[in-house]
Amino acid sequence: MNENTTPQWVRGIEGLASVLQVSVSTAKRIKKRGSIRKAIHQEGRTILVNAPLAFELFGAQQGKHF
């Protein structure tokens, strides 16, 4: 993903799963673990994810167990 563009935001756990190319249940575990906390903005039940940042943070966590 290009760092020179405006951050692309995706909505919800399904959007997070799509960005990280994992299942919805795995995306829930990743969010709950907090390793991509900087990329997530949540108000109530609404979740917005900064896709490029989430992808970068997730890539730094590869090799660790969910």
DSSP file (Angstrom, degrees, kcal/mol; ACC not computed):
  #  RESIDUE AA STRUCTURE BP1 BP2  ACC     N-H-->O    O-->H-N    N-H-->O    O-->H-N    TCO  KAPPA ALPHA  PHI   PSI    X-CA   Y-CA   Z-CA
    1    1 A M              0   0    0      0, 0.0     2,-0.4     0, 0.0     0, 0.0   0.000 360.0 360.0 360.0 143.3    0.0    0.0    0.0
    2    2 A N    >   -     0   0    0      1,-0.1     3,-0.8     2,-0.0     0, 0.0  -0.603 360.0-159.2 -81.0 126.6    1.2    3.4   -0.9
    3    3 A E  T 3  S+     0   0    0     -2,-0.4    -1,-0.1     1,-0.2     0, 0.0   0.623  85.1  68.8 -79.2 -13.1    2.2    5.6    2.1
    4    4 A N  T 3  S+     0   0    0      2,-0.1    -1,-0.2     3,-0.0     2,-0.2   0.497  87.2  81.1 -85.8  -3.8    1.8    8.9    0.2
    5    5 A T  S <  S-     0   0    0     -3,-0.8     3,-0.1     1,-0.1     0, 0.0  -0.557  95.5 -84.8 -98.8 165.2   -1.9    8.6   -0.2
    6    6 A T        -     0   0    0     -2,-0.2    -1,-0.1     1,-0.1    -2,-0.1  -0.430  61.8 -90.1 -63.7 139.6   -4.6    9.5    2.3
    7    7 A P        -     0   0    0      0, 0.0     2,-0.6     0, 0.0    -1,-0.1  -0.235  37.7-134.1 -55.6 137.3   -5.3    6.6    4.8
    8    8 A Q        -     0   0    0     -3,-0.1    43,-2.5     2,-0.0     2,-0.4  -0.840  20.2-155.1 -94.2 125.0   -8.0    4.3    3.5
    9    9 A W  E     -A   50   0A   0     -2,-0.6     2,-0.3    41,-0.2    41,-0.2  -0.820   7.4-166.0-102.2 138.9  -10.4    3.4    6.3
   10   10 A V  E     -A   49   0A   0     39,-2.5    39,-2.9    -2,-0.4     2,-0.4  -0.881  17.5-126.1-118.6 156.8  -12.5    0.2    6.3
   11   11 A R  E  >  -A   48   0A   0     -2,-0.3     4,-0.9    37,-0.2    37,-0.2  -0.865  56.9  -9.5-109.7 133.6  -15.5   -0.5    8.5
   12   12 A G  H  > S-     0   0    0     35,-2.5     4,-2.0    -2,-0.4     5,-0.1   0.117  87.7 -64.7  83.4 171.0  -16.1   -3.4   10.9
   13   13 A I  H  > S+     0   0    0      1,-0.2     4,-2.8     2,-0.2     5,-0.2   0.850 130.8  57.7 -64.2 -36.5  -14.5   -6.7   11.7
   14   14 A E  H  > S+     0   0    0      2,-0.2     4,-2.1     1,-0.2    -1,-0.2   0.900 106.6  48.7 -63.1 -40.2  -15.3   -7.9    8.2
   15   15 A G  H  X S+     0   0    0     -4,-0.9     4,-2.3     2,-0.2    -2,-0.2   0.904 111.3  49.6 -64.6 -41.6  -13.3   -5.1    6.7
   16   16 A L  H  X S+     0   0    0     -4,-2.0     4,-2.4     1,-0.2     5,-0.2   0.921 110.3  50.7 -61.7 -44.7  -10.4   -5.8    9.0
   17   17 A A  H  X>S+     0   0    0     -4,-2.8     5,-2.0     1,-0.2     4,-1.0   0.890 110.2  50.5 -60.8 -39.8  -10.5   -9.5    8.0
   18   18 A S  H  <5S+     0   0    0     -4,-2.1     3,-0.2     2,-0.2    -1,-0.2   0.916 110.9  47.7 -64.8 -44.4  -10.4   -8.5    4.4
   19   19 A V  H  <5S+     0   0    0     -4,-2.3    -2,-0.2     1,-0.2    -1,-0.2   0.911 119.0  39.1 -63.1 -43.8   -7.4   -6.2    4.8
   20   20 A L  H  <5S-     0   0    0     -4,-2.4    -1,-0.2    -5,-0.2    -2,-0.2   0.555 105.7-128.7 -85.3  -7.9   -5.4   -8.7    6.7
   21   21 A Q  T  <5 +     0   0    0     -4,-1.0     2,-0.3     1,-0.2    -3,-0.2   0.932  67.6 119.1  56.7  50.5   -6.6  -11.6    4.6
   22   22 A V  S   <S-     0   0    0     -5,-2.0    -1,-0.2    -6,-0.1    -2,-0.1  -0.810  70.2 -83.4-131.0 172.7   -7.7  -13.7    7.6
   23   23 A S     >  -     0   0    0     -2,-0.3     4,-2.4     1,-0.1     5,-0.2  -0.317  40.4-110.3 -74.0 164.0  -11.0  -15.1    8.7
   24   24 A V  H  > S+     0   0    0      1,-0.2     4,-2.2     2,-0.2     5,-0.2   0.897 119.5  52.8 -62.1 -41.1  -13.5  -13.0   10.7
   25   25 A S  H  > S+     0   0    0      1,-0.2     4,-1.7     2,-0.2    -1,-0.2   0.880 110.0  48.0 -65.0 -36.1  -12.8  -15.1   13.9
   26   26 A T  H  > S+     0   0    0      2,-0.2     4,-2.5     1,-0.2    -1,-0.2   0.896 109.1  53.5 -69.3 -39.5   -9.0  -14.5   13.5
   27   27 A A  H  X S+     0   0    0     -4,-2.4     4,-2.4     1,-0.2    -2,-0.2   0.887 107.2  52.2 -60.7 -39.1   -9.6  -10.8   12.9
   28   28 A K  H  X S+     0   0    0     -4,-2.2     4,-2.5     2,-0.2    -1,-0.2   0.907 110.0  48.3 -62.9 -41.9  -11.6  -10.7   16.2
   29   29 A R  H  X S+     0   0    0     -4,-1.7     4,-2.3     2,-0.2    -2,-0.2   0.903 111.0  50.3 -65.2 -41.1   -8.7  -12.3   18.1
   30   30 A I  H  X>S+     0   0    0     -4,-2.5     4,-1.2     2,-0.2     5,-0.8   0.923 112.9  46.3 -63.0 -44.5   -6.2   -9.9   16.6
   31   31 A K  H  <5S+     0   0    0     -4,-2.4     3,-0.4     1,-0.2    -2,-0.2   0.926 113.2  49.0 -63.4 -45.1   -8.3   -6.9   17.6
   32   32 A K  H  <5S+     0   0    0     -4,-2.5    -1,-0.2     1,-0.2    -2,-0.2   0.859 105.6  57.7 -64.0 -36.1   -8.9   -8.3   21.1
   33   33 A R  H  <5S-     0   0    0     -4,-2.3    -1,-0.2    -5,-0.2    -2,-0.2   0.817 102.2-137.2 -65.3 -31.0   -5.2   -9.0   21.5
   34   34 A G  T ><5 +     0   0    0     -4,-1.2     3,-1.3    -3,-0.4     4,-0.2   0.552  63.0 129.5  89.7   8.0   -4.5   -5.3   20.9
   35   35 A S  T 3 <S+     0   0    0     -5,-0.8     3,-0.2     1,-0.3    -4,-0.1   0.704  82.7  36.9 -71.8 -17.1   -1.5   -5.6   18.6
   36   36 A I  T >  S+     0   0    0     -6,-0.5     3,-1.9     1,-0.1     4,-0.4   0.011  77.5 127.7-118.1  26.5   -3.1   -3.3   16.0
   37   37 A R  G X   +     0   0    0     -3,-1.3     3,-1.4     1,-0.3    -1,-0.1   0.821  66.4  61.5 -53.4 -37.6   -4.7   -0.9   18.5
   38   38 A K  G 3  S+     0   0    0      1,-0.3    -1,-0.3    -4,-0.2    16,-0.1   0.729 103.6  50.7 -64.6 -21.5   -3.1    2.1   16.9
   39   39 A A  G <  S+     0   0    0     -3,-1.9    11,-3.0    14,-0.1     2,-0.4   0.502  98.2  81.7 -93.8  -5.1   -5.0    1.4   13.6
   40   40 A I  E <   -B   49   0A   0     -3,-1.4     2,-0.5    -4,-0.4     9,-0.2  -0.865  49.9-175.3-111.7 133.9   -8.4    1.0   15.2
   41   41 A H  E     -B   48   0A   0      7,-3.0     7,-3.0    -2,-0.4     2,-0.4  -0.993  14.3-179.1-122.0 122.8  -10.9    3.7   16.1
   42   42 A Q  E     +B   47   0A   0     -2,-0.5     2,-0.5     5,-0.2     5,-0.2  -0.984  16.6 178.0-130.4 129.9  -14.0    2.5   17.9
   43   43 A E  E >  S-B   46   0A   0      3,-2.0     3,-2.1    -2,-0.4     2,-0.3  -0.965  71.7 -47.6-125.6 112.4  -17.0    4.4   19.2
   44   44 A G  T 3  S-     0   0    0     -2,-0.5     0, 0.0     1,-0.3     0, 0.0  -0.488 123.6 -20.8  63.6-124.5  -19.7    2.1   20.7
   45   45 A R  T 3  S+     0   0    0     -2,-0.3     2,-0.5    -3,-0.1    -1,-0.3   0.451 115.0 101.7 -95.7  -1.9  -20.2   -0.7   18.3
   46   46 A T  E <   - B   0  43A   0     -3,-2.1    -3,-2.0   -34,-0.1     2,-0.5  -0.738  52.7-169.2 -89.6 126.1  -18.8    1.1   15.2
   47   47 A I  E     - B   0  42A   0     -2,-0.5   -35,-2.5    -5,-0.2     2,-0.4  -0.960   7.1-174.2-118.1 127.5  -15.3    0.1   14.3
   48   48 A L  E     -AB  11  41A   0     -7,-3.0    -7,-3.0    -2,-0.5     2,-0.5  -0.978   9.0-161.9-118.3 135.4  -13.1    2.0   11.8
   49   49 A V  E     -AB  10  40A   0    -39,-2.9   -39,-2.5    -2,-0.4     2,-1.1  -0.967  21.0-135.1-123.0 127.8   -9.7    0.6   10.8
   50   50 A N  E  >  -A    9   0A   0    -11,-3.0     4,-2.7    -2,-0.5     5,-0.2  -0.709  26.8-158.0 -75.5 102.4   -6.9    2.5    9.1
   51   51 A A  H  > S+     0   0    0    -43,-2.5     4,-2.5    -2,-1.1     5,-0.2   0.888  82.4  46.8 -59.6 -48.9   -6.1   -0.2    6.5
   52   52 A P  H  > S+     0   0    0      0, 0.0     4,-2.1     0, 0.0    -1,-0.2   0.916 116.1  45.8 -62.4 -40.3   -2.5    0.6    5.7
   53   53 A L  H  > S+     0   0    0      2,-0.2     4,-2.9     1,-0.2     5,-0.2   0.910 112.5  50.4 -68.0 -41.6   -1.5    1.0    9.3
   54   54 A A  H  X S+     0   0    0     -4,-2.7     4,-2.7     1,-0.2     5,-0.2   0.918 111.0  49.5 -60.9 -43.3   -3.3   -2.2   10.3
   55   55 A F  H  X S+     0   0    0     -4,-2.5     4,-2.2    -5,-0.2    -1,-0.2   0.911 112.8  47.5 -62.9 -42.1   -1.6   -4.1    7.5
   56   56 A E  H  X S+     0   0    0     -4,-2.1     4,-1.5    -5,-0.2    -2,-0.2   0.927 114.4  45.2 -64.7 -46.4    1.8   -2.7    8.6
   57   57 A L  H  X S+     0   0    0     -4,-2.9     4,-0.8     1,-0.2    -2,-0.2   0.885 113.1  50.6 -66.3 -38.6    1.3   -3.5   12.3
   58   58 A F  H >< S+     0   0    0     -4,-2.7     3,-0.8    -5,-0.2     4,-0.5   0.895 106.7  54.8 -65.7 -39.7    0.0   -7.0   11.4
   59   59 A G  H >< S+     0   0    0     -4,-2.2     3,-0.8     1,-0.3    -1,-0.2   0.847 104.3  54.5 -61.4 -34.6    3.0   -7.6    9.2
   60   60 A A  H 3< S+     0   0    0     -4,-1.5    -1,-0.3     1,-0.2    -2,-0.2   0.722 108.2  50.9 -70.0 -21.2    5.3   -6.7   12.2
   61   61 A Q  T X< S+     0   0    0     -3,-0.8     3,-1.9    -4,-0.8    -1,-0.2   0.462  79.3 128.0 -96.0  -2.7    3.4   -9.4   14.2
   62   62 A Q  T <   +     0   0    0     -3,-0.8     3,-0.1    -4,-0.5    -3,-0.0  -0.230  67.4  34.4 -56.5 141.7    3.8  -12.2   11.7
   63   63 A G  T 3  S+     0   0    0      1,-0.4     2,-0.3     0, 0.0    -1,-0.3   0.218  95.5 105.0  96.3 -13.6    5.2  -15.4   13.2
   64   64 A K  S <  S-     0   0    0     -3,-1.9    -1,-0.4     1,-0.1     2,-0.1  -0.704  77.4-104.9 -95.5 153.4    3.5  -14.8   16.6
   65   65 A H              0   0    0     -2,-0.3    -1,-0.1     1,-0.1    -3,-0.0  -0.465 360.0 360.0 -78.2 148.4    0.5  -16.9   17.6
   66   66 A F              0   0    0     -2,-0.1    -1,-0.1   -33,-0.0   -33,-0.1   0.434 360.0 360.0 -82.4 360.0   -3.0  -15.4   17.6
